[in-house]
Amino acid sequence: MSARVAGTRRAASRTRAAKPAPRTTRSRAAKPTPRPVRTRAAELEILPVTPALWPKLVELFGPRGACAGCWCMWPRLPSAEYRAQRPKNQQALERLVKSGDPPGLLAFENGRPVGWAAVAPRTAYRRLERSRVMAPVDDQPVWSVPCFFVAGTHRRRGVTVQLLRAACAYAAERGARIVEGYPIDPPGGPLAPTFAWHGLAATFRAAGFREVARRSPTRPVMRKAVGPAWRGAARG
């Protein structure tokens, strides 16, 4: 092979090595859908659920009765009774509301129902008596706040803590001295709203509750002492 040909081939090889890679056309990836910005809920109007407000409670709970047709009857009934009555839970809650003794509180923002908290003397919630996790701590009379429901548009906006404070005020007005809850204390990471209807321990702490018992790693029993000083403090 002549030196000329060899040199030409080496030069060509260098030229090929130095040639920049052709540009590839990047496909434009679809922009991710922005997450909705959740701001803290404005101060809410929180009212006991009277017969006149029954349609608003139905509006909030929707066709699923808050969660799987529960209509907040789960804490009020032992398991066997709850299963037997489940198709009639809506009528059962309606009877409670229309009896004139409110079974809970409704939170409103600009006239729209956005949240619910069940609150009543512990004796109204018969399931608690048979629960290992939520069994009585002692023989003191207490009121209980066993469950919450917040509209999807208003979750993670502080609605639950406002409801909890209002529940304490309402219970105090009715003569309670201790209010008790049975929240979830997740070991890590956020908890799906489907599983948070007992409320979260952090929410109870924010409302001034303290832990008094824990029979399960994730289920404390929390209490708050209330009294006449709470009277009229129904806003968060």
C-alpha positions in Angstrom: 0.0 0.0 0.0 1.4 3.4 -1.0 2.1 6.0 1.7 -0.3 8.4 -0.1 -3.2 6.0 0.1 -2.5 5.1 3.7 -2.3 8.8 4.6 -5.6 9.5 2.8 -7.3 6.7 4.7 -6.0 7.9 8.1 -7.2 11.4 7.3 -10.6 10.2 6.3 -10.7 8.1 9.5 -9.9 11.3 11.6 -12.5 13.2 9.7 -15.2 10.6 10.4 -14.2 10.5 14.1 -14.4 14.3 14.4 -17.7 14.6 12.6 -20.4 15.6 15.2 -23.2 13.2 15.8 -26.3 14.2 13.9 -28.9 16.0 15.9 -31.9 14.0 17.0 -35.2 15.5 17.1 -36.6 15.3 20.6 -40.2 14.5 20.9 -41.9 17.1 23.0 -43.2 15.3 26.1 -46.6 16.3 27.2 -46.5 18.7 30.1 -47.7 17.2 33.3 -51.0 18.3 34.5 -50.4 20.9 37.3 -51.6 19.8 40.7 -54.3 22.0 42.2 -53.0 24.5 44.7 -54.7 23.8 48.0 -54.8 26.9 50.2 -55.9 26.9 53.7 -59.7 27.1 54.1 -61.1 30.4 55.1 -62.8 30.6 58.4 -65.8 28.3 58.2 -69.3 28.5 59.5 -69.8 25.4 61.6 -73.3 24.4 62.7 -75.0 21.5 64.4 -76.9 19.4 61.9 -80.6 20.2 62.6 -83.5 18.8 60.6 -83.4 21.9 58.4 -79.8 21.1 57.4 -80.4 17.4 56.5 -80.5 18.2 52.7 -77.0 19.8 53.1 -75.6 16.7 54.8 -77.0 14.6 52.0 -75.4 17.0 49.5 -72.0 16.6 51.2 -72.1 12.8 51.6 -73.3 12.3 48.0 -74.6 9.0 46.6 -72.0 6.9 48.4 -73.1 8.1 51.8 -69.6 9.6 52.5 -67.9 6.2 52.2 -69.3 2.9 50.9 -72.8 3.7 52.2 -71.7 4.2 55.8 -73.7 7.4 56.4 -71.6 7.7 59.6 -73.5 4.8 61.2 -70.4 2.6 61.6 -69.4 3.8 65.1 -72.9 3.7 66.4 -73.6 0.0 65.7 -71.8 -3.3 66.6 -70.6 -5.2 63.5 -73.5 -7.6 63.1 -76.1 -4.8 63.4 -74.2 -2.6 61.0 -74.0 -5.3 58.3 -77.7 -6.0 58.6 -78.7 -2.4 58.5 -76.2 -1.1 55.9 -78.8 -0.7 53.1 -80.8 1.5 55.4 -78.0 3.6 56.9 -79.2 6.8 55.2 -82.7 6.4 56.7 -81.1 5.7 60.1 -79.0 8.8 60.1 -82.0 10.9 58.9 -84.0 9.7 61.8 -81.2 10.8 64.2 -81.0 14.2 62.6 -84.8 14.7 62.6 -85.0 13.6 66.2 -83.8 17.1 67.1 -80.6 15.9 68.8 -77.8 16.8 66.3 -75.5 13.8 65.7 -72.7 16.0 64.4 -71.6 19.3 62.9 -71.5 20.6 59.3 -68.9 23.1 58.1 -69.9 25.6 55.4 -67.8 27.8 53.1 -69.9 30.4 51.3 -73.0 28.4 52.0 -71.6 25.2 50.6 -71.2 22.2 52.9 -67.5 21.1 52.9 -67.1 19.1 56.0 -68.7 16.9 58.7 -67.7 15.8 62.2 -69.6 13.3 64.3 -69.8 14.3 68.0 -71.9 12.8 70.8 -71.5 11.3 74.2 -69.4 8.2 74.0 -72.4 6.0 75.0 -74.0 6.8 71.6 -71.3 4.8 69.9 -71.9 1.2 70.8 -69.1 -0.2 68.6 -66.5 1.5 70.8 -67.5 -0.6 73.8 -66.5 -3.8 72.0 -63.3 -2.4 70.4 -59.9 -3.4 71.8 -58.3 -0.2 70.3 -61.1 2.2 71.3 -62.2 0.6 74.6 -62.8 3.0 77.5 -59.7 4.4 79.2 -61.4 4.8 82.5 -64.9 5.4 83.9 -65.0 9.2 83.3 -67.9 10.4 81.2 -66.6 11.6 77.8 -67.9 12.9 74.5 -66.4 11.3 71.4 -65.5 12.6 67.9 -65.1 9.3 66.1 -65.2 10.4 62.4 -64.9 13.1 59.9 -65.8 13.6 56.2 -64.4 16.5 54.1 -65.3 17.3 50.5 -62.5 16.3 48.1 -62.1 20.0 47.1 -61.3 20.9 50.7 -59.0 18.2 51.9 -55.6 19.1 53.4 -56.8 22.7 53.9 -57.3 22.7 57.7 -61.1 21.9 57.6 -60.8 19.0 60.0 -59.0 20.9 62.7 -61.6 23.6 62.5 -64.3 21.0 62.8 -62.5 19.4 65.8 -62.3 22.7 67.7 -65.9 23.4 67.0 -66.8 19.9 68.2 -65.1 20.7 71.5 -67.0 23.9 71.8 -70.3 22.2 71.1 -69.6 19.4 73.5 -68.7 21.9 76.2 -71.9 23.7 75.7 -73.8 20.5 76.2 -72.0 19.8 79.5 -69.0 17.8 78.5 -65.7 18.1 80.4 -63.6 15.7 78.3 -63.7 15.1 74.5 -62.0 12.0 73.1 -60.9 10.9 69.7 -59.4 7.8 68.1 -57.2 9.1 65.2 -54.8 7.4 62.9 -51.1 8.0 63.6 -49.5 6.8 60.3 -45.9 5.5 60.6 -44.7 7.5 57.6 -45.9 9.3 54.6 -49.3 10.7 53.8 -52.4 8.6 54.4 -55.1 8.3 51.7 -58.3 10.2 52.7 -60.2 6.9 52.4 -58.5 5.6 55.5 -58.3 8.9 57.4 -62.0 9.2 58.5 -61.0 8.8 62.1 -58.9 11.9 61.7 -55.1 12.1 62.1 -53.2 12.3 65.3 -51.4 15.5 64.1 -54.8 17.2 63.6 -55.8 16.3 67.2 -52.5 17.6 68.6 -53.1 20.8 66.7 -56.5 21.2 68.4 -54.9 20.7 71.8 -55.5 17.0 72.4 -53.0 14.7 74.2 -52.5 11.0 74.0 -53.9 9.0 77.0 -53.6 5.4 75.7 -52.3 3.4 72.7 -53.3 -0.2 72.2 -52.2 -0.3 68.6 -49.0 1.1 67.0 -51.0 3.5 64.8 -54.1 4.1 66.9 -53.8 6.4 69.9 -56.7 7.4 72.1 -56.5 11.2 72.6 -58.3 13.6 74.9 -58.9 17.2 75.6 -60.3 18.8 78.7 -63.0 21.3 77.9 -65.3 23.5 79.9 -67.3 26.8 80.1 -64.4 28.7 78.6 -65.1 27.1 75.3 -68.6 28.4 75.2 -69.2 30.2 71.9 -65.9 29.3 70.4 -67.4 27.4 67.5 -65.1 29.0 64.9 -61.6 27.7 64.2 
